[in-house]
Amino acid sequence: MATDEIHSVSPPQWQTYVGYHPFLRAAHSFDQSTMESSLVGSYLDFVAGDIILLHSFHASGWGDGTSLSTNKRGWIPSNYCEPYDAEPLRPLLIGVLNMLVNPRPDDSRSLQIAVTTIVSGVRSLLDLTDCLTGDSRPVRESEAIRTSRNSLLEQLSVLVSFMRKQSTDMSASEGIVQNSYRILLRAAAFLDSLDSDEYSYYPSMYTSEVSNSAGMGGFTGSSFTFEYQPVSALARLNFLFDATLVCLGSFLNASDVDSRAPAKLLLTARRAAHASRELLAVIETVSSRAAPIVYSLEEAKESMYNRITSLVTAARDVVAAQTPECNNEVMVTATQNMIDTVVACARTAGLCLVKAKYVLDQIGNFDLEVDRRYLDYQLQSQLGASSRRSSSKSESSYGMTAASSLDDEPWNMAPPLESLPSDADMETKDKKPRTPLQDRIVYNEEGQVQGGSLEALVKQLTANDAAPDALFVSTFFLTFRLFTTPVAVAQALVHRFSSLSPDEQNVLAVRLRVYNALKGWMESHWRKETDNEAIPIIVDFANGSLKTALPFASARLLDLSKKVINIDKPLVPRSMSKLGIDKSLGILLPDSSSVPTPIVNKLHLAIVARYVREGEPTPNILDFDPLELARQITVKESRLFCKIIPEELLGQEFSKKAGKSTAVNVKSMSSLSTDLANLIGESILTGDVKARMNTIRHWIRVAEKCLELKNYNCLMAITCALQSSVILRLKKTWEILPPRYHSLFTELKSIIVYEKNYASYRTLLRNTSPPCIPYLGVYLTDLTFADEGNSDFRTFHPDMEDSSPIINFDKHVRTTKIIADLQRFQVPYRFQEVPELQAWLDVEVSRVHEMYLQDQHVLYRRSCSVEPKAGASQTTGGLGARVEGVTEAVSWNEEMSSG
């Protein structure tokens, strides 16, 4: 990848979900040639096991990534990948990442620091896995480990040789990037060899009681966020070891040692000192409980204390070397000394953890003192609403500890709990002044936004304390046209950017959020017919204040502005959303080699082809294999289902009359279901009673195959057709149907029965993985209830005097979750189309559709003809028979329309 492409990458964040992990590992192979899209060529092909650098992630579930093995870049489906954050690799991952995020090809010092951090990361990996020397037991006893270790060191030597050129041209920096990729790949292969080796050399020190979801989060430069506070000694050790590594890793960010950020460097040093102090405090507690066996632990603890003290001193030396009196050589020496100290601290921290765990193995794990308030690594300047909603545990008893720091200045990450006002204090205060518009926002108990003013929602979208929730972002951009206008949103974002003072804390982070919000809107959520009116505002903003503050961002927005004006589809695909879906339910798509062979007869296909061309002879439905017929119907329905876009499901667009509704794909799919039901009914109403019974039996078998294929929409169409009054009245036909098919039909009906709001079907769907075609009618019903059952606005009243109406955002969240649940199934089936059968289906569906438009009662009259009602005239029919015929025909019409 060219170095200039990396300049536009925003600082990455380590989070506890795949939503944005800087590095991913492919769990399944992906081949873009299998996709039906006009964007083929912009996707990234990869195989299982590949490591991918994620540049950006969209709420749709697609990410922009580069494969480290092929050095190609493109869009990737995130559900094919999983976060890659192996703990022994973490220093190396951070080193490679910071080198990519902050490339400076014209700065030899920056390149030297980058290479040094990568070398230190490899050394840390080998040290932590007890493979630092060739004489170590794992290297001596395992050929696989020895080979992978040698390969890693060989690639590392190539990287060092690039650096020794002391070249600052573009080719040298690109060579460092390429070799960094290869080093990371070989480091991963080295770890894999440890996992797969029969000796199982993977160190037990990395087995943490703290789950990944509660582990590392929010790494951005020199800050981090943890939202979990363990109380047992072992869990607390694991937690603090992770915290210490994050703090130490912050030193490897090239921007922290830049001459423009001495205060940031000192703050990073204080944080590292604080985290280490907390780790040492727990180790001291463990040591005090096992006096006879703590000599080695005490020694490691003293070594850690000395290392972290040296680190604080080294950081101060770097700051001192940033004065004009010091030359560049002094600065490089001080920086190198600090980095070496960081690596030594990380290694010593790991040694402390190993020895402390050994002691705990001897004496047993225990709970820490409940009366001590353990450090809560939230790292906010105050415990305001933002910190409370980011973690339900941030106000727990594990608050800020008041212990002294190794630095001279106290470091207050959050105020002590004593400083927070009590309920009694709040009651005695005067009423609050009227809340500003940008602060009118309401949260539920889980910290999710329930309502707010437009200004408050935009502020939430661009908050500086944490990345906005993916569900919130998708809901906002998908539904904002229902409660405001594109022009108002663009103006609010520009105002948010411009209202910040350059001296304000985290001003750069907020401005990057504003840029990312505009970029995400234009890439994935732009609607030409409504949003183009906001283009002049965005272009003026890009050419003005944005260009002054972030030139690369300005160029990107101007480029997007030219593209979205004339394009009718998102620039970034939005076909697989998992918002609001149970994260334990993985999405596994079939392998490309699993396409089944069609079950067809050449002679029958010839008859079908002749019928399509000439209209005769008419094929017998019984000649179609039930499974193959189910597959071909599924292919046809899946094609329509995958075309449905979220905008068709908003504001009950699907309920408008044809011609006035933009929900063309929803309408087409509903129409297809009705036509299929009519086709099924017509196919049954031919021949004698035995032929009718055989046709019913055949369609029951097709319905059974649809259930196996997870095509619940077709399953519903078939069961509705068979349960309609037109078919159900054929008592003679049903009487001779074998009992086995009666039982099978009863089972199929029980799956999609309406009782308890489709409870059985909903349970089945929750445990279904794509590809699948759900019954569309249930989603349309849920969307209608969400829209009509919730008001557009709600009252905001933090005090009695402030009752201004605010946007009922919870209503739109409900809608987005329903749409997201539908979208997760929009995965095409890997079935081979049979052109003859597809053409036959098209002809038959069109024929039945036209027939039904001309005469809605034709099927009922045919039903009465094949099995006349007892006592009714078969020739002219009495008045009673005609009235009943009209009634049942209307009933059939309503059933098909609702189906």
N, C-alpha and C positions, 0 to 999 in steps of 0.2 A: 504494500500500500504506500502511496506517495505520502511524504511527510506533511505536505500542505493539507491533506485531507484530515489529518488528525488534529489540526489546530482548532477545528470547530467543535471538538468534543467537549461537552460540559464536564466539570469535575464529577467523577463517578461516585456512587454511593453504595456502600455495602448494606443491603437490607435483608430481612429474613424471609423474603419471598422472591420468586423468580422475576417479579415485576421489574426490578433493576438490580441484577448482580453483574458486575463488570465482566466476569468470565463465566461462561456456560460450558457444559459438556453435553454433547449430543447423546441422548439415550436411544434414539432411533435414527435410521437413515432417512434423508429427504431428497427427492428427485423432482425438480420443478417441471420436468417434462410431463408429469402425470396430472398437472393442474390445467384446468380450462380457464385461462385468463389472458387478457391482452397484455398483462405486465410480465409474462414469461420472458426471462432474460434479466430481470431485475431481482430475481430470487437467488438465494445462495444454496447450491448443492452441497451436501455433506454426508458423511457416513457416521455410524454409531461410534462413539469414542473420540470424535474430533473435539478440540477445544476451540471455542468461539469467543472473540472479544466483542462485547455488546456495546455499541456506540450510543444507542438510544432505544427506548422501549415505549411502545404505544399501548394505550389501554385496550386496543383491539386484540392484543395477544401476539402481535407481530413485532419483531425487533430488527434493527439495522445492525448487522454484525459482520465481522471479518473472520474467516476461517484461518487459524494460525498455520494449518498444514498446507493450504493452497494459496494463501495470501490473497484470496478473492473476497469481495465484499458484496453484500446483497441482503434482501429481506429474509428473515428466518421465522418459522412458526415456533413460538416459545414452548408449546406443549410437547415438542419433540426433544426438548433439552431440559436440563436440570442445573441448578446453581453449582458452580465448582469453586469450593472454598475450603480445600483440605487444609487442616490446621498446620501441618509441618511445612506446607507450601506458602503459608500466608505472608511471611516476609518477602519471599520472591515475587508473589503475586502483587504485593503492594509496590515493590520496586519496579517491576515491569509496567504496572499501571501508571504510576506517577511519571515515569519516563515518557510514556505515550501521551499522557494528558498535557505535559508541560515540555514539549520538544523545543529546543533552541539550537537549530543547526548552525547558527552564527556564533555560538557561545561555547568555546571549548571547555570551560569550567563546568557548564551545565552537563555536557556530555560525559565528562569525567565523573561527576557525581552520580549520574545515571548508571554508568557502567559499574561503579564501585558498589552501589546499592544492590545491583543484580548479583555481583560476585558475592557480596555478603549474604544475600538471600540463599544462594546455592550452598554456601558454607554452613549457614544455619540449618538448612535442610539435612545435609549430611551429618551435621553434629547431632541434631535432635533424633535422627534415626540410627545413631551409633554406627555410621559408615564413613566417618570423616577420614580415616586412614585405611590404607590397603591391608593393614594387619588386623583390622577389626573382625570379630567372629562372623558376622553376617556376610562380609565380603569374601572371607576365606572359604566359607562352607557352601555358598550358593553361587553357582555359575550364572544364573539369571540376574541376580543382584550385582554381581561383579561386572557383567557385560553392560547392563544399563547404567551403572555408575561410571564406567569408563567412557561410555558414549556421551554422558552428560558433561564430564570434565573436558572431553575433547571439544565439544561445542563451545564450552566456556572459554577455552584457550583461543578459539577463533574470534570470539567477541573481543577478547583482550588485545589480540593482534590488530583489530580494526582501530582500537583506541590508541594504540601505540603509534599509529600514523600521524597523530596530532593534526588531523585534517579537519577543517570546518566546512568543507563543501557539502553539497546536498547528498552526494553519493555516499559519503562516509556516514552521515546520520541515517540514511536509508539502510545501509549495511548493518548498523547497530539495531535498528528496528527489526530487520529480518532475522538477525541472530538472536535477538531477545525472544522472538516467537519460537525459534527452534529450541532454545534453552528451556523455555517453559514446557514445550511438548516433551522433551526428553526428561525433564524433572517429573512430569506426570507419569511417564512410562516407568521411571525409577520407582515411584510410589506404588504403581501397579505391580511391579515385580515383588515389592515387599508384601503386598496383600496376597498375591497368588502363590508365593513361595511356601513350601511345605513347612519351613521353620517358623513362619508367622512372625517376622521380625518387627512388624509394625508396633511401635512403643505403646504400652498400655497407658502412658501418661495422657494420651489424647482421647481417652474414653471418658466423656463428660456426662455427669448426671443432668446437666442443664441441656435441654433439647435445643436443636438448631433454631427453632422458632423463637427461643428466648436468649439466643446467644449474641451474635454480633450484629449490630445494626447502626446505620447512619454514619458510616465513615466518610467524612468529607474533609480531606486535608488534615487539620489539627483538631477537629472536634468529632465527637461520637455520641451515640445514644444507646443506652441500655434500658430495657423496660422490664427487667426481671430481677428480683431480689431474693436469693436463696438464704436460708437460715442455717442449714447444716454446714459443718466445717468443710466437708469435701466439695459440696456444691459451691460454697462461697470461694474456695480456692480456685475452682475451675472458672468461675465468673470473673474473679479479679485477675487471673492470669490472662484471660481474653482482653480485659480492660487495659492491662499493662501493655500487651502487644499492640493494641490499637494506638495507644498514646505514643509508644516508641515508633510505630510505623509512620506516624505523622511527621517525624523528623526527616523521613526520606522524601518528602515532597519538596521539590526544588524551590517552590515559591516561598517556603518557610525560611530558607537561608538567603533569600534575596535581600539586597540592601534596603529595599523599601519596606521591609516587614520585621524590624527588630522586636517590636512589641509582641507580634504574633509568635515569634520564636521563643520569647521568654514565657509567654502564656502556655505554649506547648510544653516547655520544660516544667512549669509548675504542675501541669496536669499529669505528666509522667511521674513526677515526684509524688504527687498525691496518690495516684493509683498504686505505685510501688509501696508507699507507706502503708496503705490499707492491706496490701498483700502481706507485707512483713508483720503487720499486727496479727493477722490470722495465723501466720506461721509461728509467731511467738506464743499464741494461745495453744497451738498444737504441741509446741516444744515443752511448755510448762506442764503438760499432762503426761509426759513420757520422759522424765529426767534421765533414766538409765541408758537410753538409746538415742540421745539427741545430739551427740557430739558433731556428727557430720551435718546434721540439720542446722545447728548453731553456726557452724563454719560457713555453710552456704548462705545463711541469713546475713552474716556479717559481710560476706563478699557482695551480696546484692545491695546492701546499704552503701558500701564503698563505691560500687559501680554507679548507682543512681546519683550519689553526691558528686562523683566525677562528671556525670552527664550535665548536671546543673552548672558546674564550673565551665565545662566545655561550651555550653550554650552561651554563657556570658562572654567567653573568649571570642566567639564568633561575632557577637554583637559589638564587642569592643573593636574587632578588626574591621568593622564596617565604617570606621571613621575615615575621612579624607587623608589623614596622615599615613594610614597603613596602605601598603601596596597590595597588588593582587596576589602575590605569592604568600603573604601572611594570611590573607583571607582563605586561600585554598588549603593551606596547612591547618588552619583552625577548623575549617569545615570538615576536612578529612578526619581529624582527630575526633570531632564530635560524632561523625558517622561510625567510626570504629567503636566508640564508646557505646553508641546505641546498639550495635550488634552484640557487643559484650554483655550489655544489660539484658538483651533478649535471651541470650544463651544462659546467663546466670539465673534469670527468672525461671526458665525451663528446668534448670537443675534444682532450684528450690522446690518447684512443684513436684518433681519426681521424688525427692527425699521426703517431703511432707506427706505425700501419698504412701510412701513406704512406712512411715511412722503410723499413719492412720490404719494401714493394713495390720499393724501389730496391736494397736490398742483399740481399734474399732472406731467407726465414725460417731460423731456426737453433734448435738445442736449447740450453736453459739448462744451467748447470753442474750436473753430477751430484753433486758433493760438497756442495752447499748443500741444506739441508733446508727446503723451501718450506712455507709456512703451510698447515695443514690445517684448513679451516673447519668443524670438527665442533661447536665451541662447547658441549662438555660440561665439567663441572667436573673430571672425571677419565676416564681411558681404562679404564673397567671393562668388565664383560661386556656391558652395554647398548650401549656405543659399538662394541665389537668385533662384535657381531652385527648392528648397524645398517648396517655397511659393511665389506665384506671388504677394502677398501683403507685403512681407518683406521689400520692398523698398518704401512702401507707406509713406505718410506724418506722419504716427504714428510711428515715430522712437524712438530713445533712449532719455529719459528725463535726464537732467543733474542735477537733484536734489541730495542732499547729502544723505548718508546712515546713519542708526542708528549705524553702525559700524564705527570704526575709519578709516578703510581703504576704499577707494572708490571701488565700484564693477562695472566694466564695462563689461556688457554682450555683448555689441556691440559698435563699435565706433560711435560717434555722426555723424549725416548726414553731418555736416560741414567738417568732415575729409575725406569724399569720394571725389575723384577727379571729377572735372567737365568735360564736353565734350571738352571745350576749352583746359583744361590742357592735356587731352589725345591727342589732335591734335598736340600740341606743343612738345610732347615727341618724342624721337628718336624711331626708329622702334625696336620692341621687338626682343630679341634673339630667335633663333630657339626653338620651344616649345618641351620640353622633351616628350618622348613617353607616359609616364604615365599620361600626361596632355592633350593629343590630343583627345579631345572629343567635340562633338557638341550637343547642346540641341535645341529643338523647343520652341515656346512661352509658351507652357504649362509645360515646365520643363522636358519633356521626351527626352531620349537619341535618337539622330538621326544617329550618327556615332561616331566612335572612333577607336583608335588602340586597339590591344588585351590587352596591359598593362593598358590602360585607362578604358576599360570595366571591367577588373578584379578589378581595384581600385574602380570603381563605385559599383561593386558587394559586396565589403567588406568595404564600407564607414563607418566611425565611427559616423557621425553626425545624421544619421537616418537609419531606416531599409530600405533596398533596395525595390523598388517597385516590387510587385508580378508579374506584367506583364514583367518587365525587367528580373527578375530572370528566369521565365519560358521560355522567348524568348531565353535567353543566353544558357541555358542548352539544350533546344530542338533543337536549330539550329547551335550551335557552330561548329559542324562537317562540315558544309557547307563552313565555312571561315577559319577554322584552324584545328588542330588535338588534340585528347585527351592528348597526351604527352605535347603539348605546353600549354594547359590549366592547367594541373597539375603543370608544371614547373612555370607558372606565379603565381599560387596561393601560391606555396611554397616560391617563391621569395618575394612575398608580405608579407608573414609571417616573413621571415628571415631578410628582409631589415629594419625592425623597430628596433629602439633603445629601450632598456628596460626603458630608462628615458623619452622616447617620450610620449607626452600627449595622453591619450586614447589608449595606446598600447594594453591593455587587450581587449578593445572593438573590435579593428581591428582583433586581433588574434582569438577572438571568431567568428567573421564574416567569417574568412578564414576557420575555422573548420566547421562552419555551412554550408558553401558553398560546401565543400568536402562531408560532410555527406548528404546534400540534393541531390547532384549529384549521389552518390552511392545508395541512398535509392529509388529515384524516377525517375532518368533519365539515369541510367546506361544501356549501350548496350554492351553486352558481346563480340560480334563479332568485335567491333572496340575499345572499351574502356579498355579492359584487358591489353593492352600494357602500360597503365599508372599505373598499379598496383605496379610495382617495385618502382616508384617514390613516390607513396603515402605511401607504407610500410616503405621505408627509412625515409621519413619525420615523420611518426608516431613514429618510434623507436628512432628518433633523437631529433630535436628541439621541436617538439610538446610534446613529453613525458616529456621533462624538464619543459616546461611552463605550460602545461595542461595535467596532467597524465590521468584523466578520459576521456578526449577527445581522447587521444592516444589509449587507450584501445578500445574505441568505433570504431574508424577507422580501427584498426586491425581486429576487429570482422567483420566489414562490408566487409573488403577486402577478407576474407575467404568465405563469403557468395556469393558475386556478381560474383566470378570467374566462377561458374558453374550454375548460375540461368539465365533463359531466360526471366523473367518478373520482373517488378519493385517490390521491397520489400514493397513499399508503394503504394496502389492503386491510379490510376490517372484517374478515370472514370467520374468525374463531375467537369469540369472547368468552372469558370464564369469570366475569364479574359476578359476585354474589353466589357463585357455585361452590359446593363443598369441595375444598381443596384436596380431600382424600380421594376424590373420584378422578383418576387420571384419564387422559384422552389418548388412547392408543389406536393409531390408524393401521390398516392392514399393510403388510409388506407388499412391495410391487410384484413379487413373484406369486401372489395368492389369488390372481384373477382366475375364476373358475371357467371351465370350458362350457359353452352353451349346450343345452340338451335339446337338440333339434333333429328333425328328420328331413333329409333333402327333398324327398318327394312331397312332403307336406309344405315345405317352404316354397316349392315351385307352384303349388296350388294357391298359396297365399299371395305370391307375387302376381300370378295371373288375375286373381280377384282384384287386387289393387289396381292393375292396369285396365282390366276389361269389365269388372263388376261381376264376374262369374268364373267358375262355380263358387258357391258360398262355402268357406271352410267350416268344418265342424269344430266347435270349441273344445270338444272332448279330445281332439287330436293334439292339443297343446299340452305339453308336460306342465303340471301344476307349479313346480318349482321355477321352471324357465318363464312361465307366464308371470309369476310373481316378480321375478327379477326384471323383466322388461317393463312392467308397470312401475316398479320401483325406480328404474333408471329414468323414466319419463317424469315421475313425480319429484324425484331428487333434483332433476335439472331445474324445475320451477322453484322448488323449496330453497335451493342454494342461491337463487337470484333475489330472494326477498331481502330488502335493505331495511335498516331500522326506521328510516323516515316513513315507510309505508305503514308502520304500526303506531305512529304517534297521533294524538288528537283524534282518534277514531276515524282516521282517513279511510280505513278499509270499509267503513259503514256507509260511505257516500255512494251515490248512484254511479254506475258505469258511465264513463265519459267525463265525469266531474271529479273522479277520484284519481289520485296519483299512485294508489296502491295497486298497480297493474298486475304485479306478480301474485299478490295475495288473492286478487279477484280471479286470476287465471287458475290458481291452484284450487280454489273453492269450486269454480266452474267445472274443472276436471273431475273432482270428486263426485259432483252431482251427475255428470255425464257417465262416469264409470258405473254408478249405481243404476242408472237407467239402462245402460248396456247390459248389465248383469240381469236385470229384470226382463229385458227383451229376449235375451238368450235362453232364459228358462221357459218363457211362454211360447215354446214351439214344440211340435211333435206330440206323441201320445204321453200317457201318464208315466210310463217307464223312462222315456227320454227326458221328461222334465225332472224326474227323480235323479237320474244320472247327472244331469246338469247341476242341480242343487248340490249333489255330493261333490262334484268337481270343484265348484266354487268354495265349498267348505274346506277342501284340501288346499286350494289357493290361499284362502284366509289363514290356514295353519302355517303355510310357508311364509306368508307376510309377517306373521308373528315371529317366526324364526329369523327373518331378515330385519326385524325391528322397524318394519314399515307399518306403524300403527294407524297412519292416515288411511291407507288402503284397507287395512283390517276393519276400520270403522265403516268405510264405504260398503264393503261386502256385507257386513253384519246388518247394517241399516237396510240394504236392499233386500236381504233375506227375511228381515223382520217387518218389512212394509206390509200394509194391508193387501196390496196387489199380489204378493207372493204368499203371505201367511194364510190367506184364505183358501189356498189350494190344498184342502184337507186330504183328498185322495192321494195327492202326490207325497205329502209329508207322512202319510200312514205307511207307505211302503219303503220309506227311507230306513236303511239298516240302523239298529239301535246304537251301534258304535258311533255313527255320524251324528245322531241326536245328542249323544253325550259330548262329543267333540264340539258341536255347535254351542251347547250350553256352556262349556268351558270358555270358548272364545267370547261369548256374550258377557260372561262375568268379568272379563278383563276390562271392558270399556263401558260397563254399566254406569248410568248417570248417578246412581245413588251416592249420597254423601259427597256430592260435588266431585265425582270421578275419583273417589279415594283409592280404589284398587289400581286404576290406571296411573294415577300420580305416583303411587308407591313404586310401581314397575318402572316408570320413567326416571325416577330419582336414581335408580340403580342401573341405568342403561348408559352405555358409553357409545360415542359416535363410531361409524356412521349410523344414523337413525333418521326416520321421518316421523316426527310426532304428529299427533292429531291436532291440526291447526285450529280447530274450533275451540278447544280448551284455552289456548293462548288468547284468542280474540275475545273470549268471554272474560278472562282475567283482566285484559287490558281495558275492556269497557267498564268493569267494576272499579278498577283503579282510577279511571278518569272521572267517572260520574260519582263515585263514592267519596271523593276527597275534594275539598274546596281549593281554589287557586291561591288564596291568601289565608294567612293566619295572623293572630294578634301577638305583637311583641310587647311584653310588659315585665321587664325586670323590676320595675317599681310601679306603683299604682297610677302614677301620672303619665306613664309612657305606654300608650296602647296603640301605637301606629301599626298599620297592617304591613306585613312582610310577606315575601314569596314563600309559599308552602313547598319547600324543596323536597320534603319527604314524599309528597305525591309523585314527583318526578323520579325519585330514587326507586320507588316501587315499580314504576313503568320501566325504568332501565333494567332492573333485575329480571323482570319478565322477558324483556327483549333479549337480554344476555343469556338467559336460560335457553331460549329458542336458538340463538346464534351458535351456541356450543355444538349443536347438532348439524350445522350447515357444513358437512363434510361429504364430498361426493363418494358414492359407492364405486367400488372397483369391479364392476361387472362389464362384460363385453356386450356391446349393443348388437342385436341381430337386426339388420336393416329391414328385412322383410316383415318381421313382427312389429317393429316400430312404425313402419308405413301402414300396416294393417290397423294398428291401434289408432293412428291419426285419422284414417278413413272412417273407422267405426265410430270414434268419438264425435267427429264432425257430423256424420250422418244422424246419429242419435240426437245430437244437440239440435239440429235443424228440425228433425221430426217432432221433438218435444216442444219447440217454440211454436210450431204450427198447431199442435193439438196436445194439450197437457193431459187429456183423459184417454189417450190412445192405449196406454198400457192396461188401464183398468178394463176397458172394453174387451181387450184381448184376453185378459184374465177371466172375465165372465164367459167368454166364448169357449175357452178350453175346459172350464169347469163351471157350468151354469149353477146359479144358486138354486137350492131345492125349492120347488113350487113356482119358480119364475118361468115365464115363457121364453123359449130359446129363439123364437122367431122375432116377435115384435117387442116383447117385454112389457110388463105392466108399469103403471105410474110409480108404484112403490119401488119396483126394481130400479127404475131410472133415477129416482131421488136418492136411493141408497148408493147407486153407482156414482153419482156426482159427489156425494159425501165422502166415499172412500177414495175417489180420485183426488179430491182436494186434500185429504189426509196424506196420501202418497206424495203429493206435490210439496206439502209442508215438511214432510220427513226428509225428502231429498234436498230441499233448500237448506234445512238446518244441518244436514250431514255434510 
